Amino acid sequence: MSTSPSSVLEADHREIVDSFTSFVRRELVPLAAELPESGDLPPAEMRAYVRRRSAKLGFYAADHPEELGGSGMPFTAVVQLHHAAGSSGCPLAPYALAGSDGPSPLLRQGTPEQIERYLKPLVRGEATRCLALTEPNAGSDAFRLTSTAGRRDDGGWVLSGRKTFVSNAGHADFAIVVAQAEAGATAFIVPMDHPRLRIGQCYAGMSGEELYELILDDVELPADAVVGGEPGIGAALGHGIDSLSRGRLVVAAMCNGIAEYALRTGVEYARERRAFGERIGAYQHVQEHLVTSRAEVEAAKLLTLACARLVDDGTEAPENAALAKLTASETAVRVVDRALRVHGATGWVRGHPLEFLYRYVRMMTIIEGTSEIQKVIVARAMGLG
Ligand SMILES: Cc1cc2nc3c(=O)[nH]c(=O)nc-3n(C[C@H](O)[C@H](O)[C@H](O)COP(=O)(O)OP(=O)(O)OC[C@H]3O[C@@H](n4cnc5c(N)ncnc54)[C@H](O)[C@@H]3O)c2cc1C
């Protein structure tokens, strides 16, 4: 394919993206060949190795400042790394970049002790965490929490309640648990080996992800377990709008990368596969799948890259990131589906990359706020509702 319009917005960070891509090709693709055939989720030890190796090379948590152990990269570069991970088609590449188990923006608001003890090991890829926010009756409506945080006489805390759909809880070193205190929703740091914190059910996701139930059975915590030191909604949301946008744009970038990979795979197959005496790419119904996909991927990419630039400029508004995440995730679902159609039964067979992506990409329309919630954010910004 010719140079794409979005490459204009990618030019500034070409070198770092090329360097990441060659790391993926050189080290992660051969490692992925050793992945067990059964199961879609790479083993925890392999994910940990990839995370640490990538941190050593300066890719993992790259947008964190150098004093925290990051590489101080602009957000536009980080978004492009996530895109490159998705478009590589390598199942280990996403674990080379910080995600929901990595340095939480919440901890950037932590006390100096919390930054030293919890954030820095996350940035170095030496530790992982989980975020326990969702409850059985509080999903999209994330702050209608019933988990409670009561104050003890000595200034400490007692947490009680039930959390659900928590990623990485089975492997994390600590959890950031959001519970209702007198001052409002508050984030607490809870070590995973706390004797009163119990892992309940493990839910297996469509593409092998493991989500966990966490049971807080009178979890006693010291006073300094509150993220940022001050209880209340301000502390829990202290990372502000900017971090919500960053989280959504990273998901959007990964989606665009996956969609680009699926499109590339579809085009290659359509150029080779023959039916009725012709290459299938010559048929207009097949072209329709691929050309529509190209148009949608290019639009989603431009939107994501432009929003990332707004983040770096400090002028990002939450509805822009919501639009980008909505567009990119729904586009990726459609593009992977179309590429699978182009492949006929070949793409549907277990073990084919598109068969895996068809299941994997679906979660992107749920995490960091469902597509419907992104629309709620945009509608509000439009003065509706
Ligand atoms: C792969 C994966 C990883 C996750 N990881 C974590 C994690 O690490 N930590 C954590 O705390 N949670 C996690 N979650 C949970 C996730 O945050 C919730 O699933 C999500 O917020 C939606 O909540 P829900 O599933 O309860 O759906 P609900 O909120 O019950 O929504 C059900 C449906 O109603 C729609 N809806 C709800 N409200 C509105 C509205 N106002 N307007 C229009 N439509 C609406 C939703 O879009 C959805 O279609 C994860 C989920 C997945 C799938």
PDBQT file of the ligand as one rigid body, heavy atoms in Angstrom, charges set to zero:
ROOT
HETATM    1  C1  LIG A 401     -11.487  -7.722  29.815  1.00  0.00    +0.000 C 
HETATM    2  C2  LIG A 401     -12.031  -6.935  30.961  1.00  0.00    +0.000 A 
HETATM    3  C3  LIG A 401     -11.174  -6.461  31.931  1.00  0.00    +0.000 A 
HETATM    4  C4  LIG A 401     -11.687  -5.749  33.042  1.00  0.00    +0.000 A 
HETATM    5  N1  LIG A 401     -10.819  -5.369  34.017  1.00  0.00    +0.000 NA
HETATM    6  C5  LIG A 401     -11.301  -4.724  35.108  1.00  0.00    +0.000 A 
HETATM    7  C6  LIG A 401     -10.414  -4.378  36.189  1.00  0.00    +0.000 A 
HETATM    8  O1  LIG A 401      -9.200  -4.636  36.135  1.00  0.00    +0.000 OA
HETATM    9  N2  LIG A 401     -10.928  -3.767  37.278  1.00  0.00    +0.000 N 
HETATM   10  C7  LIG A 401     -12.255  -3.473  37.377  1.00  0.00    +0.000 A 
HETATM   11  O2  LIG A 401     -12.645  -2.899  38.399  1.00  0.00    +0.000 OA
HETATM   12  N3  LIG A 401     -13.144  -3.794  36.384  1.00  0.00    +0.000 NA
HETATM   13  C8  LIG A 401     -12.688  -4.434  35.261  1.00  0.00    +0.000 A 
HETATM   14  N4  LIG A 401     -13.559  -4.809  34.250  1.00  0.00    +0.000 N 
HETATM   15  C9  LIG A 401     -14.963  -4.523  34.385  1.00  0.00    +0.000 C 
HETATM   16  C10 LIG A 401     -15.390  -3.371  33.493  1.00  0.00    +0.000 C 
HETATM   17  O3  LIG A 401     -14.884  -2.149  33.971  1.00  0.00    +0.000 OA
HETATM   18  C11 LIG A 401     -16.936  -3.367  33.461  1.00  0.00    +0.000 C 
HETATM   19  O4  LIG A 401     -17.330  -4.581  32.832  1.00  0.00    +0.000 OA
HETATM   20  C12 LIG A 401     -17.476  -2.196  32.683  1.00  0.00    +0.000 C 
HETATM   21  O5  LIG A 401     -17.284  -1.001  33.404  1.00  0.00    +0.000 OA
HETATM   22  C13 LIG A 401     -18.981  -2.364  32.396  1.00  0.00    +0.000 C 
HETATM   23  O6  LIG A 401     -19.663  -2.697  33.551  1.00  0.00    +0.000 OA
HETATM   24  P1  LIG A 401     -20.679  -3.945  33.574  1.00  0.00    +0.000 P 
HETATM   25  O7  LIG A 401     -19.990  -5.108  32.957  1.00  0.00    +0.000 OA
HETATM   26  O8  LIG A 401     -21.184  -4.090  34.945  1.00  0.00    +0.000 OA
HETATM   27  O9  LIG A 401     -21.849  -3.537  32.609  1.00  0.00    +0.000 OA
HETATM   28  P2  LIG A 401     -23.101  -2.593  33.001  1.00  0.00    +0.000 P 
HETATM   29  O10 LIG A 401     -22.618  -1.325  33.576  1.00  0.00    +0.000 OA
HETATM   30  O11 LIG A 401     -24.072  -3.399  33.745  1.00  0.00    +0.000 OA
HETATM   31  O12 LIG A 401     -23.658  -2.308  31.539  1.00  0.00    +0.000 OA
HETATM   32  C14 LIG A 401     -24.434  -3.251  30.805  1.00  0.00    +0.000 C 
HETATM   33  C15 LIG A 401     -24.819  -2.606  29.474  1.00  0.00    +0.000 C 
HETATM   34  O13 LIG A 401     -25.563  -1.406  29.726  1.00  0.00    +0.000 OA
HETATM   35  C16 LIG A 401     -24.928  -0.299  29.100  1.00  0.00    +0.000 C 
HETATM   36  N5  LIG A 401     -25.078   0.907  29.909  1.00  0.00    +0.000 N 
HETATM   37  C17 LIG A 401     -24.864   1.054  31.227  1.00  0.00    +0.000 A 
HETATM   38  N6  LIG A 401     -25.111   2.316  31.611  1.00  0.00    +0.000 NA
HETATM   39  C18 LIG A 401     -25.493   2.986  30.500  1.00  0.00    +0.000 A 
HETATM   40  C19 LIG A 401     -25.890   4.325  30.222  1.00  0.00    +0.000 A 
HETATM   41  N7  LIG A 401     -25.898   5.267  31.176  1.00  0.00    +0.000 N 
HETATM   42  N8  LIG A 401     -26.220   4.656  28.962  1.00  0.00    +0.000 NA
HETATM   43  C20 LIG A 401     -26.175   3.734  27.974  1.00  0.00    +0.000 A 
HETATM   44  N9  LIG A 401     -25.819   2.455  28.162  1.00  0.00    +0.000 NA
HETATM   45  C21 LIG A 401     -25.493   2.085  29.408  1.00  0.00    +0.000 A 
HETATM   46  C22 LIG A 401     -23.461  -0.715  28.998  1.00  0.00    +0.000 C 
HETATM   47  O14 LIG A 401     -22.780   0.000  27.978  1.00  0.00    +0.000 OA
HETATM   48  C23 LIG A 401     -23.591  -2.191  28.657  1.00  0.00    +0.000 C 
HETATM   49  O15 LIG A 401     -23.872  -2.338  27.280  1.00  0.00    +0.000 OA
HETATM   50  C24 LIG A 401     -13.072  -5.511  33.146  1.00  0.00    +0.000 A 
HETATM   51  C25 LIG A 401     -13.939  -5.979  32.142  1.00  0.00    +0.000 A 
HETATM   52  C26 LIG A 401     -13.428  -6.685  31.063  1.00  0.00    +0.000 A 
HETATM   53  C27 LIG A 401     -14.375  -7.211  30.022  1.00  0.00    +0.000 C 
ENDROOT
TORSDOF 0
